[in-house]
Amino acid sequence: MYQEFLQYELKDPQMDVNLLSQYQLVINIADTGIVFFINDAASNKCLAIEKYKFSSPATTENLTMNLQNIWASHPYLNAGYWKKVVLLFSNLKFSYVPKEYIKGDINPEIFSRLNFKLDKGESLAHMRLDELSTYCYYAVNNELMQWFGEFYPSMITKTAHTTAAFLYGLLTYDKKASHIHVNVSDALITIANIKEGRLMYVNSFPFTSPDDVLYLCTLVADELKLDTKDIKLNVWGDITTDSDYFTKLKPYFLQVAPGKRPEFLKFSFNFDELEDQFHFDLFNAAKLYL
């Protein structure tokens, strides 16, 4: 049944299902579908990538059922002996708070109420990004967390928000104030700006077309008071360089470049069909909990 939702799968022939206890499994979960990748923790080699798209957008109530349909018949996802499992939640329910505002007597939910409301069946999680001196608060699906806990009982499943993995990857990138970093997924675009190690801006927006992406990039540039003629726009995501997304951006942003893969991760020729800007957040999540 898992193949019903499968969009593509890439695999290194050296991957050995008998060695899953040495591998990390990182899963990006959105209401439109999931993407996962597997890497060898010792060699930092990418071993597999698979992308699935749900037949219709999932809700809080049926998200777990969608994943169960994939896991039930998958040849190795249902193995319970991974070295580590990391879940990335891709949604609009997140907020970033500078660490100086975090105090023991403050209810953490205060930091999220202005940005989002938790649905029934969701809880508030958080993680710390020390390099940016900030905390990320985000919503997680309770039923999904319980199911993963029961499915992989021998380990603690780690969680993060996709924006945190994206920002973590940017820390090794050029952090000039005149750079805007963009990550485009199936239904959300994340835009970030980092200046001298400080997070100046990060937000995600829903979109449906290349025109939306152009409008949102221009909007953020205006908000940051940056001239589009001087900005370098680094673009990652599931979009190819010959797509309308890049075509729309180039007349307005004179310096548009596809983002690069993380340098720490090794890829065999089996992944050459994926352009370098694909799955930047997913790949960098492998380093979040080392």
N, C-alpha and C positions, 0 to 999 in steps of 0.2 A: 504493500500500500504506500510505502514511503516514496516510491518512484512517481506516484501520482502528482506530488507537489514539487518534484525535483526539477530545478532549472539547469544546473550544471554541477558536475563533480570532476575534480582533478585530484590525482593521487600519484605520489612518488612510489615507484616499484619497490623501493627499499623498505617501505612501511611493512611492519610485521605485527599482525594482530596478536601474536603471542607475547609481545613486548609492551602492551598497553600500559602496564604499570610504570613504564618509564616516560610515558607521553602525557602532555598537557592537552586538555580539551577545552577550547574557548568557544562559547556560543553567544552570538548576538541575536537577541530576541526582540522582535518588533511585532506590531499587530498585523503587519503585512506578510510576515514570514520570518524565517531564521537563516542565518549563515553560521557555519562552524568551521573551525580549522584545528588541525592537530599538529603539534610540533614536538620534536624530541628535545626534552629539557636539557640534555647533556650537550648536544651538538648545535642547538638552536636552528635546527633544520625544519622547514615546513614540509609536512608529510601528506596532508590532505586538506582540501577545501571543498565544501559542498554548500549549495544555496538552494533553499526551498521557498516557494511562495504559496501562501494559503489561497484557497479558492475565493474567499472573501475576507475582509479585515476581521481579525479576532477581537473579542471583547474580554473584559476581565474575567467573565464567567466561563468562556469556552477556550481560552488560550491554552490551558493545560491539556484539554482534549485534543487540540490540534497537534501538540507535540507528542502526545501518546500515540497518535496515529502514525507518526513518523518513526518513533522509537520502537514500536511493537515489531516491525518487520525489518528493521535495519540490521545489516550483518554484524555491526560491532558497537554501535552507540549504546546498546543495552548491556554491554559489559560493565561490571561494577568495580573494576580495579585500575582506574586511571591514577596517574601520579597527582594530578590536580584537575579540578573542574572550575572554570570561571564563567559566570553568567553575566552578560552585558545586557542591561535594560535600555532599549531604545524607545524613548517616549518624550513627551513635552513636560513631564512632571519632575523637574529638578530645579535646584537653586544653588548658587555658590555664595559662601559667606567667608570673609577674611577671618583668619584664626583669632585676631585680637577681639573679635566680637563674641567668641565662644566662651561662655562662663558657666560654671557648674550649676548655678541656680536658675538658669534660663531653660525653659522647655524648648527642645529642638524644633518642635512643630511650628514655633513662631517664625522660623526662618523659611518655612515653605508656604505659609498661608497666603502671602501676598502673590505668590506665583502659581500655585495650584492647590487643588483640593483632592484629598485622598478619597477614592471610591471605597465602597464597602468591599472588603476582600483584599485591600491593599494596606501595606505598612510603610513607615518611613525608615529608610536605611541611610547610612552616611559613610563616607570615606574621606581620608585626609590626603591632600596633595602637598607634601612638605615643600617641594621645590617652588611652589607658587604661593605658599603660606595661606592656603585656603582649604575649606571643607566643602564637599559636595553632598547635598541632601537630595534624595531621590526616592521615588515610589517603587516598591517591589510587590509582585503578586504573591499573596500568601499561599494560595493553593499550589501554585507552581513551585514555590520554595519547599513546601511540604513534600510534594511529589518527588522533586530532585533529592531531597534528604532521604526519602525512603528508597529511591532507586539507587543511590550511591551512598549506602549507609556507612561505609568504611572510611569516609573522608568528610571534611567540612567543605561544602561548596561555597566558593567565594563569589561575591557580587560586586558590580560596579555599574556606573552609568556610562553609556557610550561616549558622552562628551568628555568624561574624565579620561578615558583611554585616548581619545583624540588629543586632548591637551597634553597628556603625558608624552605622546609622540612628538608634539611640537617642541618640547623642551630640548630636544636634540637637533632641532631645525634652526634656521636663521630667525632670530627673534627681533628683527628690526621693527621699530614702531610704524614704519611705512608699509609693512606687510599685513595683508589680510589673508587669513587661512580659512578655507571653505571645505566642508565635507558634505557630499550629496549622497543621500541614501534613496531608497525607493520612494519615500513619501515625506522625508524631512531633510532640511538643509541646516547644517550647523555652521556658524560664522564666528571666528575668534580673532582676537588681536592681543599680542603679548609685547610688552615694552620693557626691556632691561630686566627680564625675569619676573615682571609683575603682570598679572592678568588684568588687562584693561577692559576686555569685552568678551563675552561668550553668550550666545543665544541660539536657539533652534526654532525653525518655523516650518509649518506645513507648506507644501507646494504641489502644483500639478503640471507645470510646464516650464520650458526654458525661459519664457518671459518672466515668470515668477522669480526664478533664480536671479536673473538680471536685475529686476526691481529690488529684491532684498539685498543684494550685494551693494547696489547703489545707495539704498536707504541707510545701511550700516556705515558706509563710507562717509555719507553726509553727517550722520550722528557723531562720528569720530573726528569730523572736520578734516578729512583727508581728501586730497585732490585725486580723482580717478586717473588722471594722466600721470601721476607720480607713484601711485600704489603698485606694488607687485602683488598679484592675486595668485596664491598657491591653491590649486584645486585638486581635491581627492574625491573618491567616490566611485560608484558603479556607473560611470559614464566614460565613454571612449573619447579620445581627442578629436575624432572626426564627427562627433555628435553635434546637434544643434546647441547644446549647452555652451560649448566652447565657441562656436560660431557667433552666438548672441553676445557673449561677453567681450570678445576681442575688440570690436569697434569702440567700446566705452572704456575699457581698461586696457591701456596700451601694453601692460606687462602681465600677461596671463600665462601661467605655466602649470602643467600637470605636476602633482606632487610625486615624491619619490617613496619607494618602499623603505621600511626601517632597515638601517644598516646592520643591526645585530642578527637579523634573520636571513637564513640561507635558503635559496630556491633552486631546484633542479630545472632542467629544460622543460619538464612536464607542465610547468606553470607559465610558460612563455606566452600562452594565448591570453592571459590576464595582463592588462597594462599595469604599469607600476603604481598608478594612483588608486587601484582597487583595494578595499578592505584595510585601509591604514589604521582605523580605530581598532578593528578586530585583532590585527597583528600585534599592535602595541599593548593590548591587554595582557598578553603573555608575560610582560615584564612588570605588571602592576604589583604582584604579590610575591616577588622573589625574596 
